[in-house]
């Protein structure tokens, strides 16, 4: 894609003008600015530090700290007076590296904008969430189907970014929801139980990501501890339910793909998690047990100027009883909507 951009700069006299052409360039090992300029100048032109193109290049590439020691794979924007530029060389170079320039400039934008906010390389975020759950369980009494919702939940997150290409991201997330279930159950007959009190749902997640390990793909590894609530035994002849409180420790792994459209970052994640421990307690009787757990999660995230963000998460969580107290197999399908602010 040809991306030469022509800008008109007026001289101080206001009577004349020179046309300036911009060219994105990827620095190679041990290159200097004069050597780079010579690649794109006409044969009869010589580079001088007083040239308007050189001055504009140094002025507008604010991310360059030392022009005497340019780092390999750094993207700089070169400015040329049009009369000095070899157009064929410039267009041929632009066509050959446009995809790589985009990728490297995006990494630079992340390093400059996203991960250097108010607290160095640590980003903090706060968000509001809504969750909708569909639950199905088969236990010794039969089958339970119910729907639950949490219209209010809050979360905080902190992310540390190492700040270099292919670097690690460290992420901490904690969130909670004061759940009051609205339940539709089906076992032998249709039952309805509204506003069942339950303990808070909460989640603490620690993860690390190898950022852009392969092009725009990142590798994620992490662990998560959560408390979540499901409905336990329901007697055949009464409208009685017990809340089963699960405490689950998971390890998770997955991948992330991200890309940018104008001022928007779009992120897709796919994560698999397996329980290291999954204990449960019945809220009424206090009886306890152990279960196996497995989760699949798909996340879509949209960031605007890397400050405002929204997420949609789709979870599928399965539990299987290991202690034969309730002899249950359950599946939770959960949809979460999150919106928040990072700084």
Order of alpha helices (4+ residues) and beta strands (2+ residues): beta-beta-alpha-alpha-beta-alpha-beta-beta-beta-beta-beta-beta-beta-beta-beta-beta-beta-beta
